[in-house]
Structures are given as structure tokens and as C-alpha cells.
Amino acid sequence: MRAVTPQPSTADCTSASPCFWTDEAKQSNDFNGTGNNLNSDSNSAYGTVMSAVASCPKKQGCSTTLANGGTATSAPGSISTTVSTSTGKTTVTQIESIDFGPPLVGPTNPNDCSGVTSPHLTYENLSNGGDKGSDRSQTITINTTNFEGYRHEVCLETSMPFTQVLIAWDGTRSLAPADKVGNVFLGLLPDCSTSPPQPMQVSCSKNPGILQRLNVGDTDPVHTIVAAIPPGFDMRIGN
């Protein structure tokens, strides 16, 4: 089901001035008569999913920005995410959303991603084109309004195997293959290699990793983390 919010009288819908709308589900009778209301089941989880779509033309890059805040005056834990896609051989559609699907770290194995959890998720995907954008890399910039317990880490879920960083209880780090959870791989992203390469770094031309960690202090109002995703990787990210 696709729903479009109406434009207010003075400005577009924004996180600061949202468009409020409701829905009503009925038996299919063109809303004639009375009653026939459909009730929600008791097992579903409900929330708001925001999404943004951009066309990436052949031999051109594209980007989208999506936010539920992510500024110094926003609610703790809110985010602003920008996805930038490189050039590629075919035209593709870039899709970005916030809070898509279940949490990455759940009660089944709370040690996934070294136990790092997040109040929000981001989801990115490339579609269309003969190769589905498999030759395009992506850069994900996430601004998160500070909240108690924030960790400057990125938990990645993808269908492709990759190298993760494990954080022990005493803070020591080690590299290991990402955990296989069902049909996906899950783990924290290590840092991208510099010149000369340092220990605990990976080549982000082949393995997802962290390019930058900015505003890392406990009192910084907004934290920024930049992830590099090589070609061929689909993803859901928790930060």
C-alpha cells in the first residue's frame, strides 16, 4: 500500500512540521453503508517507516537524505541519514528508509554485534538495471542526537559475508568473520584502512567499514559516523 501525505498550506511535510493523517480500514464496499470496520490483529507491531527514493542515471551518482531529527535540538536517539551512491554502468533506483524490519540485535542472541543496540535502523538498497547496481559503492553518513549509552559503532546486516570487529567485555578488539544469522551476516564494522594500514583495519574497497567517527564525546549533542559500503552489498544498519 502506498500512501502520500498532503502538502500543508504553507510548507512541505518536515520532521519539524509533520503532516498528520490517519487511516481507516473497512471491508471492501467502497465505504458505502455503516460498520464493516476491520480491526487490527493482536500480534502485529506498528510504527512509522519513512522512505526516500532517487534515480541514479547511467554513469551518474545520486543521493538521498532522510531524517526524523538528528540535530542538536532533536529528541535523544533521533537520526539524519544521507546515502550517496557512486556512478555505475546501468540506471538504478536507490531506496532508503528508517526503521525497516525487526531490530538487528534481539533476545535470541544478545551478543550479536558485540551487544551494541540502537533505537533506530536505516535500510538501503539498489534496484532495477541488469546488474542491480552491483558496480556501485555507497557512503552512509548518520548523524545521531546524543542519548545515554550511545556507542560510536555501526551494526551491519547483509546477505554478503564480511569481516566484523568484535569488542570484548574489557574493550579489546579483534577481527573475525561476521556472524551467520539465518540467511544473513551480522556484525560491527571495523575501520577502513589508512596509509600505511594500521592494525584492526580492513580494505573498504572490498569490505564494509567505517571511514570517520566524529563528535565522539559523551557530551557532544550530535554524533556523526560515516560508513563505506563496497559494490554488491545490500544492507540494514543500526547506529
Kinemage of the C-alpha trace (Angstrom):
@kinemage 1
@onewidth
@group {chain A} dominant
@subgroup {mainchain}
@vectorlist {calphas} color= white
{ca met a 1} P 0.000 0.000 0.000
{ca arg a 2} L 1.367 3.414 -0.952
{ca ala a 3} L 0.242 6.490 0.981
{ca val a 4} L 1.096 10.108 0.149
{ca thr a 5} L 0.825 12.809 2.791
{ca pro a 6} L -0.948 16.015 1.729
{ca gln a 7} L 1.020 19.235 1.478
{ca pro a 8} L 0.225 21.758 4.241
{ca ser a 9} L -0.928 25.234 3.301
{ca thr a 10} L 2.466 26.869 3.920
{ca ala a 11} L 5.259 24.277 3.642
{ca asp a 12} L 6.134 20.708 2.769
{ca cys a 13} L 5.927 17.970 5.357
{ca thr a 14} L 9.059 18.016 7.518
{ca ser a 15} L 10.263 16.372 10.726
{ca ala a 16} L 9.749 19.704 12.487
{ca ser a 17} L 6.320 20.336 10.927
{ca pro a 18} L 4.890 16.928 10.028
{ca cys a 19} L 1.701 16.232 8.117
{ca phe a 20} L -0.751 14.413 10.358
{ca trp a 21} L -3.044 11.852 8.767
{ca thr a 22} L -4.949 8.759 9.818
{ca asp a 23} L -6.242 5.644 8.129
{ca glu a 24} L -9.427 3.635 8.448
{ca ala a 25} L -9.687 0.063 7.185
{ca lys a 26} L -13.041 -1.366 6.112
{ca gln a 27} L -14.434 -4.314 4.249
{ca ser a 28} L -14.229 -3.616 0.512
{ca asn a 29} L -17.581 -1.969 -0.194
{ca asp a 30} L -16.446 1.471 -1.397
{ca phe a 31} L -17.173 2.875 2.079
{ca asn a 32} L -20.907 2.588 1.458
{ca gly a 33} L -23.174 1.945 4.419
{ca thr a 34} L -22.113 1.781 8.040
{ca gly a 35} L -19.925 -0.547 10.052
{ca asn a 36} L -17.771 -3.137 8.263
{ca asn a 37} L -14.721 -1.881 10.164
{ca leu a 38} L -11.607 -4.066 10.151
{ca asn a 39} L -9.798 -4.458 13.466
{ca ser a 40} L -6.042 -4.872 13.849
{ca asp a 41} L -4.746 -8.240 14.993
{ca ser a 42} L -3.107 -8.511 18.393
{ca asn a 43} L 0.253 -9.828 17.195
{ca ser a 44} L 1.459 -7.067 14.858
{ca ala a 45} L 3.892 -4.283 15.695
{ca tyr a 46} L 3.017 -0.838 14.381
{ca gly a 47} L 5.238 2.147 13.750
{ca thr a 48} L 6.117 4.808 11.229
{ca val a 49} L 8.502 3.929 8.405
{ca met a 50} L 9.951 6.810 6.406
{ca ser a 51} L 11.482 6.281 2.983
{ca ala a 52} L 13.183 8.202 0.192
{ca val a 53} L 13.785 7.173 -3.422
{ca ala a 54} L 16.179 8.569 -6.036
{ca ser a 55} L 17.026 7.619 -9.597
{ca cys a 56} L 20.720 7.027 -10.299
{ca pro a 57} L 21.194 7.532 -14.074
{ca lys a 58} L 23.765 5.615 -16.051
{ca lys a 59} L 27.296 6.919 -15.347
{ca gln a 60} L 25.963 9.296 -12.649
{ca gly a 61} L 25.778 9.119 -8.877
{ca cys a 62} L 22.855 10.074 -6.650
{ca ser a 63} L 21.991 10.661 -3.005
{ca thr a 64} L 19.064 10.803 -0.605
{ca thr a 65} L 18.693 12.254 2.881
{ca leu a 66} L 16.121 11.037 5.368
{ca ala a 67} L 15.626 12.182 8.957
{ca asn a 68} L 13.426 12.009 11.996
{ca gly a 69} L 15.605 14.653 13.639
{ca gly a 70} L 19.304 14.084 14.154
{ca thr a 71} L 20.116 17.674 15.167
{ca ala a 72} L 21.199 19.281 18.441
{ca thr a 73} L 17.597 20.205 19.259
{ca ser a 74} L 16.075 16.827 18.313
{ca ala a 75} L 14.880 14.117 20.669
{ca pro a 76} L 17.654 11.834 22.012
{ca gly a 77} L 18.429 8.994 19.629
{ca ser a 78} L 16.877 10.609 16.551
{ca ile a 79} L 18.859 10.390 13.322
{ca ser a 80} L 19.536 12.017 9.973
{ca thr a 81} L 20.935 9.717 7.292
{ca thr a 82} L 22.453 10.595 3.907
{ca val a 83} L 23.139 7.834 1.394
{ca ser a 84} L 25.443 8.686 -1.517
{ca thr a 85} L 25.810 6.210 -4.390
{ca ser a 86} L 28.716 6.234 -6.839
{ca thr a 87} L 28.471 6.161 -10.626
{ca gly a 88} L 27.676 2.916 -12.393
{ca lys a 89} L 27.114 1.237 -15.739
{ca thr a 90} L 23.323 0.971 -15.517
{ca thr a 91} L 20.442 3.125 -14.299
{ca val a 92} L 19.291 2.039 -10.851
{ca thr a 93} L 16.856 3.196 -8.193
{ca gln a 94} L 18.227 3.989 -4.748
{ca ile a 95} L 15.865 3.246 -1.870
{ca glu a 96} L 16.456 4.458 1.676
{ca ser a 97} L 14.244 4.023 4.717
{ca ile a 98} L 14.329 4.376 8.501
{ca asp a 99} L 13.081 1.721 10.941
{ca phe a 100} L 12.513 -1.009 8.375
{ca gly a 101} L 12.096 -4.515 9.796
{ca pro a 102} L 12.931 -6.067 13.174
{ca pro a 103} L 15.873 -4.974 15.377
{ca leu a 104} L 19.281 -6.252 14.311
{ca val a 105} L 20.154 -7.451 17.828
{ca gly a 106} L 17.388 -9.387 19.557
{ca pro a 107} L 16.735 -11.680 22.518
{ca thr a 108} L 17.742 -14.793 20.548
{ca asn a 109} L 21.414 -13.822 20.656
{ca pro a 110} L 22.061 -10.544 22.510
{ca asn a 111} L 25.797 -10.926 21.798
{ca asp a 112} L 25.295 -10.202 18.087
{ca cys a 113} L 27.198 -7.032 17.114
{ca ser a 114} L 29.004 -7.319 20.468
{ca gly a 115} L 25.745 -6.399 22.187
{ca val a 116} L 25.603 -2.907 20.632
{ca thr a 117} L 21.979 -1.893 20.059
{ca ser a 118} L 20.305 1.172 18.548
{ca pro a 119} L 16.879 2.839 18.803
{ca his a 120} L 16.783 3.287 15.012
{ca leu a 121} L 17.702 1.370 11.868
{ca thr a 122} L 18.441 2.503 8.351
{ca tyr a 123} L 17.901 0.395 5.246
{ca glu a 124} L 19.455 0.961 1.832
{ca asn a 125} L 19.016 -0.903 -1.428
{ca leu a 126} L 19.678 -0.529 -5.143
{ca ser a 127} L 17.234 -1.998 -7.645
{ca asn a 128} L 16.461 -2.072 -11.380
{ca gly a 129} L 19.143 -2.308 -14.038
{ca gly a 130} L 20.601 -5.518 -15.377
{ca asp a 131} L 23.190 -5.725 -12.591
{ca lys a 132} L 21.133 -4.053 -9.803
{ca gly a 133} L 23.921 -1.554 -9.264
{ca ser a 134} L 26.480 -4.210 -8.400
{ca asp a 135} L 29.304 -1.926 -9.617
{ca arg a 136} L 28.256 0.996 -7.370
{ca ser a 137} L 29.666 1.727 -3.925
{ca gln a 138} L 27.769 3.690 -1.269
{ca thr a 139} L 28.684 6.071 1.548
{ca ile a 140} L 26.327 6.270 4.541
{ca thr a 141} L 26.527 9.322 6.826
{ca ile a 142} L 24.496 9.070 10.036
{ca asn a 143} L 24.007 11.962 12.468
{ca thr a 144} L 22.571 10.805 15.785
{ca thr a 145} L 21.331 13.100 18.546
{ca asn a 146} L 23.126 12.073 21.736
{ca phe a 147} L 21.454 9.622 24.104
{ca glu a 148} L 22.686 7.809 27.201
{ca gly a 149} L 24.685 4.740 26.222
{ca tyr a 150} L 25.367 5.786 22.614
{ca arg a 151} L 28.197 3.800 21.025
{ca his a 152} L 30.161 5.104 18.022
{ca glu a 153} L 29.655 1.840 16.131
{ca val a 154} L 27.716 0.533 13.125
{ca cys a 155} L 25.956 -2.842 13.184
{ca leu a 156} L 25.557 -4.165 9.635
{ca glu a 157} L 23.151 -6.814 8.341
{ca thr a 158} L 23.762 -8.017 4.769
{ca ser a 159} L 23.396 -11.100 2.606
{ca met a 160} L 27.146 -10.996 1.842
{ca pro a 161} L 29.902 -12.350 4.137
{ca phe a 162} L 32.283 -9.726 5.538
{ca thr a 163} L 34.853 -9.159 8.279
{ca gln a 164} L 33.493 -7.754 11.542
{ca val a 165} L 35.152 -6.287 14.613
{ca leu a 166} L 34.423 -7.996 17.937
{ca ile a 167} L 34.532 -5.950 21.159
{ca ala a 168} L 35.281 -7.962 24.319
{ca trp a 169} L 33.946 -7.107 27.768
{ca asp a 170} L 37.240 -5.364 28.601
{ca gly a 171} L 37.142 -3.224 25.433
{ca thr a 172} L 39.736 -5.146 23.440
{ca arg a 173} L 39.004 -5.569 19.738
{ca ser a 174} L 39.608 -8.391 17.295
{ca leu a 175} L 38.662 -9.115 13.682
{ca ala a 176} L 36.560 -12.154 12.773
{ca pro a 177} L 34.119 -13.334 10.104
{ca ala a 178} L 30.662 -11.796 10.520
{ca asp a 179} L 28.140 -13.985 12.338
{ca lys a 180} L 25.775 -16.027 10.155
{ca val a 181} L 22.232 -15.454 11.449
{ca gly a 182} L 19.718 -17.335 9.326
{ca asn a 183} L 20.285 -16.208 5.738
{ca val a 184} L 22.183 -13.004 6.599
{ca phe a 185} L 25.519 -11.929 8.065
{ca leu a 186} L 25.675 -9.595 11.065
{ca gly a 187} L 28.463 -7.715 12.803
{ca leu a 188} L 30.078 -4.406 13.773
{ca leu a 189} L 32.047 -2.621 11.069
{ca pro a 190} L 35.815 -2.198 11.516
{ca asp a 191} L 37.703 0.936 10.463
{ca cys a 192} L 38.763 1.426 6.858
{ca ser a 193} L 42.495 1.130 6.262
{ca thr a 194} L 44.700 4.195 6.097
{ca ser a 195} L 48.126 4.641 4.579
{ca pro a 196} L 50.076 2.943 5.973
{ca pro a 197} L 47.460 0.414 7.176
{ca gln a 198} L 47.028 0.126 10.926
{ca pro a 199} L 46.071 -2.956 12.973
{ca met a 200} L 42.332 -3.762 13.102
{ca gln a 201} L 41.651 -2.059 9.766
{ca val a 202} L 40.205 -3.501 6.530
{ca ser a 203} L 40.240 -2.507 2.878
{ca cys a 204} L 36.910 -0.800 2.296
{ca ser a 205} L 37.132 -1.398 -1.442
{ca lys a 206} L 36.154 -4.991 -0.610
{ca asn a 207} L 34.841 -4.997 2.976
{ca pro a 208} L 32.325 -2.596 4.564
{ca gly a 209} L 33.919 -0.328 7.126
{ca ile a 210} L 33.954 2.988 8.964
{ca leu a 211} L 35.530 5.991 7.245
{ca gln a 212} L 35.026 8.551 10.026
{ca arg a 213} L 33.823 8.817 13.616
{ca leu a 214} L 33.178 12.456 14.551
{ca asn a 215} L 31.968 14.133 17.758
{ca val a 216} L 32.706 11.099 19.890
{ca gly a 217} L 32.478 12.756 23.325
{ca asp a 218} L 29.734 11.803 25.762
{ca thr a 219} L 28.532 15.421 25.877
{ca asp a 220} L 28.585 16.126 22.127
{ca pro a 221} L 24.994 16.965 21.157
{ca val a 222} L 25.192 15.170 17.774
{ca his a 223} L 27.418 12.199 16.864
{ca thr a 224} L 28.442 11.539 13.265
{ca ile a 225} L 29.624 8.278 11.777
{ca val a 226} L 30.426 7.613 8.094
{ca ala a 227} L 30.351 4.082 6.670
{ca ala a 228} L 31.741 2.870 3.338
{ca ile a 229} L 29.856 0.067 1.573
{ca pro a 230} L 31.628 -1.597 -1.396
{ca pro a 231} L 29.776 -2.627 -4.561
{ca gly a 232} L 27.477 -5.643 -4.316
{ca phe a 233} L 26.383 -5.255 -0.694
{ca asp a 234} L 22.774 -4.818 0.410
{ca met a 235} L 22.348 -3.546 3.953
{ca arg a 236} L 20.422 -2.690 7.055
{ca ile a 237} L 22.339 -0.583 9.562
{ca gly a 238} L 21.918 0.112 13.269
{ca asn a 239} L 23.795 3.048 14.847
